[in-house]
């Protein structure tokens, strides 16, 4: 069944849908937008549903009040976790990991717009996004070790080294230290650093650009970026041959050709 992106109304974060872009805003600014058991699950369910939302062509994830996300709420998550038994704890860690899986499996590109605090599970959500914009005030930390936990959380040991390299990832995951926007851009974690008053506009404009592109092909690119991590090069080349042949069957491919011949800009429709 198709997901109605225009009618969707979440309970634990803000959401808007316009011009083919869905915008998710973590909106507990008085606490720097921490996650709760309920918001984790609702975010997971939304990203799963986006697989069935052809009207949504791109996604923006951001936070309210000058911060992105401070991670799991200390009182609403961390405290209760200290009182759970092993089956309950494993159910929780699998559920949080399912959020990352859902973000990686949803076909739409995800643009994260990051200001201020981006810590713990917030840093993971940024990591799981496809494109990351930050302000100079962004401070990002995979701080699990600081609360006595492993840096191996929600896929961090698999995904973060692929973004910034093994040694840099090891530094961040062992130390739990925060890194600046400048350092994050230099390492490749952030695609772009922009002024605070330009952040939302830049992220929205980038998402709009993606939404106007060949969105079926964008979904294929995201799929291949994800799938090819575990493939040898020869298998990856064959996978891309198949993926590209599928894209060559789309109307968008024809539209691009006819527009080029007519010396016009193609108008893509995602099919």
N, C-alpha and C positions, 0 to 999 in steps of 0.2 A: 504494500500500500504506500502511495506517495505521501511524504511528509509535507504538511502545510506550513511552510516557513513564515508566511505572513500572519497566520493565526496563532503561532506558538507564543505562550506566555509562561516563562519560568517563575519559580517561587524563590530561588536563592541567589539570583544575579540578575542584572539588567540585560535586556536584549532588544535589538532593533533590526529591522530588515527593510532595506530600500535599495533601489537600483542594482538588484541582484547580489548585494553584499549583506551578509549577516554580521552584526557587530555584537559581541559579547563583552559586557563590562562587569567586572567584579566590583561590587558596590557596597562594601562595608568600610567606608573611608575612615571612620572613627577608630578602627582597629588595623588600619593599613591592609584591608581586604583579605583577611585570612580565609582559608577554606574550612568547611565543616564536613562531617560525614554526609550530610544531605547535599551540600553543594558539589562535593566530589561526584556523588552518584548522579546528580542531575546534569552535570557537565558531561560525564561519561555517556549518559543516555542521549544527550543532544548530539554529540559528535557521532554516535552510532546512527542516529536518525538522519544525519546529513547525507549518508549514503543514498537515502531515498528522497532527496530534496533536489531535483534537477533545476529548480528555480534559483537555488543558491549557487553562485559561481565563484565566490571567494568569501573568506571569513576574516574578521579582525577581532583580536582578543586584547583587551586593555583593562586598566583599573581606574577607579574613581579617586579623586582627591589628591592627586600628585604622587600616588604610589601604585605599583602593579599588584603585588601580592606578597604578604609576609609569611606565607606557608600555612601549615596546619595550625588551626587555632589552639593555643596552649591550653585553654580551659575546656574547650569543647571537644578536642581530639586527644592532645597529649596526655592530659590527666586521665581520661577514661582508658587509654591504652595501657597505662601502668597497672590497671586492675583486671585486664582481660587474660583469659587462658590462651594456650597456643592455637587451638582451632579458630577462636575469634580473631586473634592477631593475624593469622594467615589469611582469613577471609578479608580482613581490612587491607593488607598489603597487596593482595591480588586485585581487590577493587580499585585501589589507587593506580596500580599498574594498568588496569583496564582502561583508565582514562587516557594514558599515553598511547595504548594500542588503538583506541578509538580515534585519537587525533591523527595518528599516522595512517590509519586506514580510510579515513574520510577522504573522498576524492578532491575536495576543494583545497586550494592552497590556503594556508593559515598565516596571517600577518600578525605578529605580536608587537604592540606599541607599549614600550616599557619606560616608566618614569619612576624615580625614587626607589623604594624598597622592592627587590625582586629576590625572594629568599625561599629556600627549602622547596616545597612543592610549587611555589611560584616560579622559581628558577627552572624547575622541571617542565612546567607548562611552556615557558619561553623556549627551552631546549627542544621540546616536541613540536614547536611551530616550524613552519618552513622558512619564513623571513622574519627578521627581528630588527626593529627600529628602536633606538633608545634616545633619551635626553642626556645631557652632560651630568645630570643629577642621579642617573641610574646607578644603583649599587646592587650587584648580583652576588649571591652566595649559595653554594650547595652545602648548607651548614649542618648536615646530618651528624657528622662526627662530633660536633660541639654539644650534642645532646646524647652522646654515648652510642650512636648508631653508626652503621657502616655507610660509606659513601655510595654503596651499591643500592640505590633506591630508584624504583620506577624506571629502570632502564638507563640510568646515568652512566654506568660503566660501559655500556654498549654504544650509546648514542653520542655522549659528550666527546670521547676521543676522536670520533669521526668528524666532528665539527672543528675542534681546536688542536687535536693531536694528543697522543698518549701521555707525554710528559706534562703538558699543561693541565690536562684533565686530572692526572694523578696529584699534582700540586693542589688543585682546588678541592678534590674529593678527600684527600688526606687532611688538609689543613682546615677546611671549612671557611677559609677566609673570603672576604668579599673582593670583587674586582670592579674597577671603574669602567665607565662607558668607553673611555679612551683605550684602556687595555683590552676590553672586550672587542672593540672594533679592530684593533691591531691584530688580535688573535683570530679574527674571523667569526667570533660568536655573534657580534652585531653586524648587520649589513650596512647600517647607516646610523650616524648620530646627528640629531637635529635639535634645534632650540625647543624648549618646553612648550612654547606657545604654537609651535608648528607641528608638534608630534601627531596629534590626531588627524590633522589635515594631510600630512605626508602619508600616514598609514592608510587613510581612506582613499587617497589618490592612487596609491600603489595597488590597493585592492580593486579599485574601479578599473584600473588598467588591465589587471588580470581578468576581471569579469567581462571585459570587452574583447578578450582574446579568444583563441580556439579552446574553449574550456574542456571539451572532451579530450583533446590532446594534452592539456595541462594535467588532467587526471591521470592520463597515461604516464606523463613524466614523473608525477609524484609516485605512482605505483612502481615504476622502474627504479627510481632513486631508493625506495624502500627495499625492494626485492633483491636488488643486485648487491647489497652488502654481503650476502651469503653465497654469491655465485663466483666461480672462477671466470676469468676474462672471456674465454671462448664461449662459455654458456651465456654470459651476459650479452655478448655480441649477438648471439642467436636470439635471445629474448628481445633485444631491441629491434632486430630485423622483423620479428613477428609483430611487435608493438607498432612499429612504423608502418608496416603493411596494413594493419587495421586502421590506423589514422588516415591512410591514403584512400580509404573507402568512405571517408566522411564528406559531407557537403561542404564543410568549412575548407577542406583542401581544394575543392573545385572553386569555391568562392575566391580563395586567395589567388588561384591561377587566373581566373577571369578578370579580377581586379588588377593584377599585374599587367595583363595584356592591354587593358583599357587605361593603364596608368592612373589608377584610382586606389584609394585606401580600402582594403577589404573590410566588410562588415560581417563579423563572425556571429554565429547563432548557437554554437555549441553542439552541433549535430553533424 
